[in-house]
Amino acid sequence: MRVVPVIDLKDGTAVHAVRGERERYRPVSGVIGGDDGDALALARGFRAQLGLDELYVADLDAIGARSDPAASHHTALLAALAREARVIVDAGVGEPAAARSLLDLGAHRVIVGTETLPGAAALEELLAELPEGALILSIDLREGALLSPDPKLAGLPALEAMARLPRVREAIVLDLARVGSGAGPDVASIAEIHAAFPNLELLAGGGVRDVADLRALDAAGAAGALVATALHRGVIGARELAELR
């Protein structure tokens, strides 16, 4: 079971995400360190204290602006984080040149989120142009409904949206309404998607509260989970992670 720590970047700072309400995000603090939102200190803490060297990074400024990540003021920070961990990055990319810019910065893989993806054809182009295995699709949801600028996809449940998109090797299912909410992950949806796409490497995002949630996701077919609040609060620590291995 892969446990992937999350760092959300806003205005150069690692922030605590709650329900996708980005205007309300505040700098992270917690037992891992990185007080006042020091993203590099967080990345080092995840590795040194928890033995976690894979890292999910969302550039919220780039996602919100639909901007070219190569021009983002987070460029230097993303490159620095990539030197600390195997970073998977969501920076709102929707076309190959922007994705290659992130890979050139040192990103291990690039996340393409439906929230900013223009549509199925854009994903097809990205898969054709990027190196094999360089892309992760993020199925971005709010309360189970797909976030997408494409009216043919917007509002669909995750399973139906995935059936309409080109096949990928790995996908994140991320419900923003569950992030930082304490509501727990949507285990039933993960099980449904795994049953329909058993060969898909599936990561669950949003709502993980404790090790019991991770075990439930594992049983549902998830290969791993994105985790933030439970790590910062110490609910999931080195001992709990060791039990999962």
C-alpha positions in Angstrom: 0.0 0.0 0.0 1.6 3.2 -1.2 1.2 6.2 1.2 1.9 9.4 -0.7 2.2 12.6 1.3 0.6 15.7 -0.1 2.0 19.2 -0.5 -0.3 21.8 -1.8 1.5 25.0 -2.9 -0.1 28.4 -2.8 1.9 31.7 -3.1 5.1 29.8 -2.5 3.8 28.1 0.7 2.7 24.7 1.6 -1.0 25.0 2.7 -3.5 22.9 4.5 -6.3 22.0 2.1 -9.9 21.7 3.4 -12.7 20.7 1.1 -11.2 22.3 -2.0 -12.0 25.8 -0.7 -8.7 27.2 -1.9 -9.3 30.8 -0.9 -9.4 29.6 2.8 -6.2 27.5 2.8 -3.6 28.4 5.4 0.1 27.4 5.9 0.7 23.9 7.1 1.9 23.1 10.6 2.2 19.8 12.4 4.4 17.1 13.8 6.3 16.6 10.6 7.7 20.1 10.7 7.6 22.6 7.9 5.9 25.2 10.2 4.8 28.3 8.4 4.4 26.3 5.2 8.0 25.4 4.5 7.5 22.9 1.7 11.2 21.7 1.6 11.2 21.1 5.3 8.0 19.1 4.9 9.5 17.0 2.1 12.6 16.3 4.2 10.4 15.4 7.3 8.3 13.0 5.4 11.5 11.2 4.3 13.5 11.4 7.5 10.7 10.7 10.0 8.4 8.4 8.0 10.6 6.9 5.3 8.3 8.3 2.6 10.2 9.4 -0.5 7.3 9.8 -2.9 5.5 13.1 -2.9 2.3 14.5 -4.5 2.6 18.2 -5.2 -0.2 20.4 -6.4 0.7 23.8 -7.7 -2.6 25.5 -6.8 -1.7 28.8 -8.4 -1.0 27.1 -11.7 -4.1 25.0 -11.5 -6.3 28.0 -10.7 -4.8 30.2 -13.5 -4.6 27.4 -16.1 -1.1 28.7 -16.6 2.1 27.3 -18.1 3.9 25.7 -15.2 7.3 26.7 -16.8 6.3 30.3 -16.1 5.0 29.6 -12.6 6.7 31.3 -9.6 6.8 27.8 -8.1 9.3 26.6 -10.8 12.4 26.8 -8.5 10.5 25.3 -5.6 9.2 22.4 -7.7 12.7 21.7 -8.9 14.0 21.8 -5.3 11.3 19.4 -4.2 12.2 17.0 -7.0 15.7 16.8 -5.6 14.3 15.7 -2.3 11.8 13.1 -3.4 10.2 11.3 -6.3 7.7 14.0 -7.0 4.4 13.6 -8.9 3.1 17.1 -9.9 -0.3 18.5 -10.8 0.3 22.0 -12.2 -2.8 22.3 -14.4 -1.2 21.0 -17.6 -3.4 20.2 -20.5 -0.9 20.0 -23.4 2.4 18.2 -24.0 4.9 21.1 -23.9 3.7 22.1 -20.4 4.0 18.5 -19.2 7.5 18.2 -20.6 8.5 21.4 -18.8 7.6 19.7 -15.5 9.6 16.6 -16.4 12.5 18.8 -17.3 12.3 20.3 -13.8 12.9 16.8 -12.4 9.3 15.7 -11.8 9.1 11.9 -11.6 5.7 12.0 -13.3 3.1 14.5 -14.3 -0.4 14.5 -13.1 -3.1 15.6 -15.6 -6.2 16.5 -13.8 -9.7 16.5 -15.3 -10.3 19.9 -13.5 -8.1 21.5 -16.1 -7.9 19.0 -18.9 -9.8 20.3 -22.0 -11.2 17.0 -22.9 -10.6 13.4 -24.0 -8.7 14.4 -27.2 -6.2 16.4 -25.1 -5.5 13.4 -23.0 -5.0 11.3 -26.1 -2.4 13.8 -27.4 -0.6 13.8 -24.0 -0.4 10.0 -23.9 1.0 10.0 -27.5 3.6 12.7 -26.9 4.9 12.0 -23.4 7.3 9.1 -22.5 5.7 5.8 -21.6 4.5 5.9 -17.9 5.2 9.7 -17.5 1.5 10.6 -17.0 -1.0 10.0 -14.2 -4.6 10.9 -14.8 -6.4 12.5 -11.8 -10.1 12.1 -11.8 -11.0 15.3 -9.9 -14.4 15.3 -8.2 -16.5 17.3 -5.9 -19.0 15.2 -3.9 -18.7 12.5 -6.5 -19.3 14.7 -9.6 -16.4 15.2 -12.1 -14.8 18.6 -12.4 -14.1 19.3 -16.0 -14.2 22.3 -18.5 -15.6 19.8 -21.0 -19.4 19.9 -20.8 -19.5 16.3 -22.1 -17.6 15.2 -19.0 -18.5 17.7 -16.3 -20.7 16.3 -13.5 -20.3 12.6 -14.5 -19.6 10.1 -11.8 -16.0 8.8 -11.7 -16.7 5.4 -13.3 -18.6 6.9 -16.2 -16.0 9.6 -16.8 -13.2 7.0 -16.9 -15.1 4.9 -19.4 -15.2 7.9 -21.7 -11.5 8.8 -21.4 -8.5 7.1 -23.0 -7.0 4.3 -21.0 -4.1 5.1 -18.7 -1.9 2.9 -16.5 -2.3 4.9 -13.3 -5.1 7.2 -12.0 -5.9 9.2 -8.9 -9.5 9.5 -7.8 -9.6 12.7 -5.8 -12.7 14.1 -4.2 -12.0 17.6 -3.1 -15.1 17.8 -0.9 -13.5 15.1 1.3 -10.0 16.6 1.5 -9.3 17.7 5.1 -12.9 17.1 6.0 -12.6 14.1 8.3 -15.4 12.4 6.3 -13.3 9.4 5.3 -12.5 8.2 1.8 -15.1 7.0 -0.7 -14.2 3.3 -0.4 -17.2 2.2 -2.4 -16.3 4.2 -5.4 -12.7 2.9 -5.3 -14.1 -0.7 -5.2 -16.4 0.0 -8.1 -13.6 1.5 -10.3 -11.2 -1.3 -9.4 -13.8 -3.9 -10.4 -14.3 -2.2 -13.8 -10.6 -1.6 -14.4 -8.7 -4.3 -12.5 -5.4 -3.6 -14.2 -5.4 0.2 -13.3 -3.0 1.4 -10.7 -5.4 3.3 -8.5 -4.6 5.9 -5.9 -7.3 7.3 -3.6 -7.3 10.9 -2.6 -9.4 12.8 -0.1 -10.6 12.0 3.4 -8.0 9.4 4.7 -8.3 9.7 8.5 -6.2 6.8 9.9 -4.8 3.4 9.2 -8.2 1.8 9.2 -9.1 3.9 6.2 -5.9 2.8 4.4 -6.7 -0.8 5.1 -10.2 -0.4 3.8 -8.9 1.2 0.6 -6.4 -1.6 0.2 -9.1 -4.2 0.5 -11.2 -2.2 -2.1 -8.4 -2.5 -4.6 -6.5 0.8 -4.3 -2.7 0.6 -4.8 -2.2 3.6 -2.6 -3.5 6.7 -1.1 -2.8 10.4 -0.9 -2.5 11.5 2.7 -2.0 14.9 4.3 -3.9 15.8 7.5 -3.4 12.4 9.2 0.3 12.7 8.7 0.5 16.3 10.0 -1.5 15.4 13.1 0.6 12.3 13.8 -2.5 10.0 13.5 -0.5 8.0 10.9 3.1 7.9 11.9 6.1 5.7 11.5 4.7 2.8 13.6 1.4 2.8 11.7 3.2 2.9 8.4 5.4 0.0 9.4 2.3 -2.1 10.2 1.1 -1.5 6.6 4.3 -2.8 5.0 
